[in-house]
Amino acid sequence: MNGQLGDANIRHAFTEHFKSLYQPNTSNADLDFANNFETLLNTTVAGPTPFIDTATISDCISSLKYRKTPGHDGIYNEHIIYGSPVLAVRLSLLFNASLRHGFVPNDYCLGVILPLLKNKHGDASKLDMYRGITLSCCLFKLFESVLSRVFEQWLTTDDLQYGFKKHSSCCHALITVKESVKYFVQKKVMCVSLDASKAFDLRFYIMGCLSS
């Protein structure tokens, strides 16, 4: 792998590769984000903290998928799915405590990065041919699902966003582009394509320039 031999050397090569890849492009980007977030918290009037009941948790548990790879803790979705009804009560206490105190366990912030080959016909010995996916613990993903359910009415997106939304896909984006071109077929049509897959925080700067 990139000239490295042996499991230990290859593992180190992947570690350094993903460590450098997931660094902000802008200096002090993490600090700026933390400061902006702190300012937002201090200037926002907090409303009543919603209560996460066992019915919501049980509903989210029923939507968990089977045979998924676990995170670093080795806990599978099946452990939660087939757990006792008392488990939903315990999870309700845990999730409500996290919501009220603004604190989550440190294990929620840990993940295992698994490298996947982008193109099976490419050069598998090159690090750039691999993309990383993060395996998070299933309790964290369940917590995210519960929060999404509780705050669903406030989590709105633009109508022109098609990715990472229910009942939306690339097909809808393609149809929008196609119909827009057909509508302006008698005029000059400008189309811009932007690949921000490796831009990370740089994409916010790019989008800001485009919107300006």
Summary of the structure (lengths in Angstrom):
residues: 212
radius of gyration: 21.8
end to end distance: 43.2
largest distance: 64.8
contacts: 433
relative contact order: 0.12
helix: 51%
strand: 7%
